[in-house]
């Protein structure tokens, strides 16, 4: 993992960087002293031209291929082969570029649904849509219409913009807020949320899945999977699939009603 920050070049920030470097050195010493902590690399400081900082982060977002799905930012163009599905994403200040394992797991789940014929002509609800990447991928893979909800206004703006960028604005609705949503149960629901939120929102998420419908839940640490499974099982959703990427896990559930 790498943490990068852009801060103003002032005497105070330079002093803070020096202090942080000293603290990290102490932490690195602890990490190698038999306490079982992970090693940490050095802090590097460099100057960035004032005109470049707003776009410097773009170098960290390449064109990604996840199964048949090709995720690319607007400033890059990659070849899209036969049978591949292009998804153009400008994350803005929202989560969801395909780089994080939880997003990749959810995209893999959507492709499975497409291969099984579940997405064709279906309506999908995306809970915590972020950049809108999952909703866009679902529409590209055959869903007829989508509804996305998110409590973060930056996410709502990013998802709305990305739907338009992909020519899908007329097939989706993005709503600021959370569950319950006013349109009743959806046959397909995707929720890429951390385990604590999955458990907390389990009653609302389960109620959003139509009888016989499916839920794709991602964003779950392996060690917390049992909590999520139990929370949804108590509300009539049985786990029918699970797949992982490192320490992250995705679950597919079917509404038993």
Residue pairs with C-beta under 8 A, 6 or more apart in sequence:
4 57
6 48
6 53
6 56
7 13
9 47
14 45
17 43
17 45
20 43
21 42
21 43
24 40
24 42
24 43
27 37
27 40
28 39
28 40
30 37
31 37
31 38
31 39
31 40
32 39
48 56
58 73
58 75
60 99
61 73
61 76
61 91
61 97
61 99
62 76
63 70
63 71
63 72
63 73
63 76
63 78
64 70
64 71
64 72
64 97
64 98
64 99
65 71
65 84
66 98
66 104
66 107
66 108
66 111
67 107
67 108
67 111
68 83
68 84
68 85
68 111
69 84
69 85
69 87
69 98
69 107
69 110
69 111
69 137
69 140
69 141
70 78
70 80
70 84
70 85
70 86
70 87
71 87
71 89
71 97
71 98
71 107
71 133
72 78
72 86
72 87
72 88
72 89
73 88
73 89
73 90
73 91
73 97
74 88
74 90
74 165
80 86
85 137
85 140
85 141
86 140
87 98
87 133
87 136
87 137
87 140
87 166
88 162
88 165
88 166
89 96
89 97
89 98
89 131
89 132
89 133
89 136
89 162
90 131
90 158
90 161
90 162
90 165
91 97
91 130
91 131
91 158
92 131
92 154
92 157
92 158
92 161
93 154
93 155
93 158
94 130
94 131
94 132
94 150
94 152
94 154
94 155
94 157
94 158
94 159
95 103
95 130
95 131
95 155
96 103
96 129
96 130
96 131
96 132
96 133
96 134
96 192
97 103
97 131
97 133
98 104
98 107
98 133
101 245
101 246
101 248
102 192
102 218
102 219
102 220
102 248
102 250
103 133
103 134
103 192
103 218
104 245
105 218
105 243
105 244
105 245
105 248
105 249
105 250
106 134
106 190
106 192
106 216
106 218
106 219
106 250
107 133
107 134
107 137
108 243
108 250
109 190
109 216
109 218
109 241
109 243
109 250
109 252
110 119
110 134
110 137
110 138
110 141
110 190
110 216
111 141
112 241
112 252
113 119
113 138
113 141
113 188
113 214
113 216
114 120
114 141
114 142
118 188
118 214
119 138
119 141
119 142
119 143
119 188
120 142
120 143
121 142
121 143
121 144
122 142
122 143
122 144
122 187
122 188
123 143
123 144
123 145
123 146
123 147
123 186
123 187
123 188
124 135
124 138
124 139
124 143
124 145
124 146
124 147
124 186
124 187
124 188
124 189
124 190
125 146
125 147
125 148
125 149
125 181
125 186
125 188
125 189
125 190
125 208
126 132
126 134
126 135
126 138
126 146
126 147
126 148
126 149
126 189
126 190
126 191
127 149
127 178
127 179
127 189
127 190
127 191
127 193
127 201
127 205
127 208
128 149
128 150
128 151
128 155
128 191
128 192
128 193
128 197
129 135
129 148
129 149
129 150
129 155
129 156
129 159
129 174
130 150
130 152
130 155
130 158
130 159
130 192
131 155
131 158
131 159
131 162
132 148
132 158
132 159
132 160
132 162
132 163
132 172
132 174
133 162
134 190
134 192
135 146
135 148
135 159
135 163
135 172
135 190
136 162
136 163
136 166
136 168
138 146
138 188
138 190
139 145
139 146
139 166
139 168
139 171
139 172
140 166
140 168
143 188
144 171
145 171
145 172
146 171
146 172
146 173
147 172
147 173
147 175
147 181
147 183
147 186
148 159
148 172
148 173
148 174
148 175
149 174
149 175
149 176
149 177
149 178
149 179
149 181
150 156
150 159
150 174
150 175
150 176
150 177
151 176
151 177
151 178
153 176
156 174
156 175
156 176
159 174
160 169
160 174
163 169
163 171
163 172
163 174
175 181
178 201
178 204
179 201
179 204
179 205
179 207
179 208
180 204
180 207
180 208
181 208
184 210
185 207
185 208
185 209
185 210
185 211
185 213
186 208
186 209
186 210
186 213
187 210
187 212
187 213
187 214
188 213
188 214
188 216
189 205
189 208
189 209
189 213
189 214
189 215
189 216
190 215
190 216
190 217
190 218
191 198
191 201
191 205
191 215
191 216
191 217
191 218
191 219
192 217
192 218
192 219
193 201
193 217
193 218
193 219
194 219
194 220
195 219
195 220
195 221
195 224
195 225
195 227
195 228
196 224
197 219
198 205
198 217
198 219
198 220
198 228
198 231
198 232
199 227
199 228
199 231
202 228
202 231
202 232
202 234
202 235
203 235
205 215
205 217
205 232
206 215
206 232
206 235
206 236
206 237
206 255
207 235
209 215
209 237
209 253
209 255
210 255
211 255
211 257
212 254
212 255
212 257
213 254
213 255
214 252
214 253
214 254
214 255
215 232
215 237
215 251
215 252
215 253
215 254
215 255
216 250
216 251
216 252
217 228
217 232
217 250
217 251
217 252
217 253
218 248
218 249
218 250
218 251
219 248
220 228
220 248
220 249
220 250
220 251
221 247
221 248
221 249
222 244
222 247
222 248
222 249
223 247
225 242
225 249
225 251
228 251
229 239
229 251
232 239
232 253
233 239
236 255
236 256
236 257
237 253
237 254
237 255
237 256
238 253
238 254
238 256
239 251
239 252
239 253
240 252
240 253
240 254
241 251
241 252
242 249
242 250
242 251
242 252
243 249
243 250
244 250
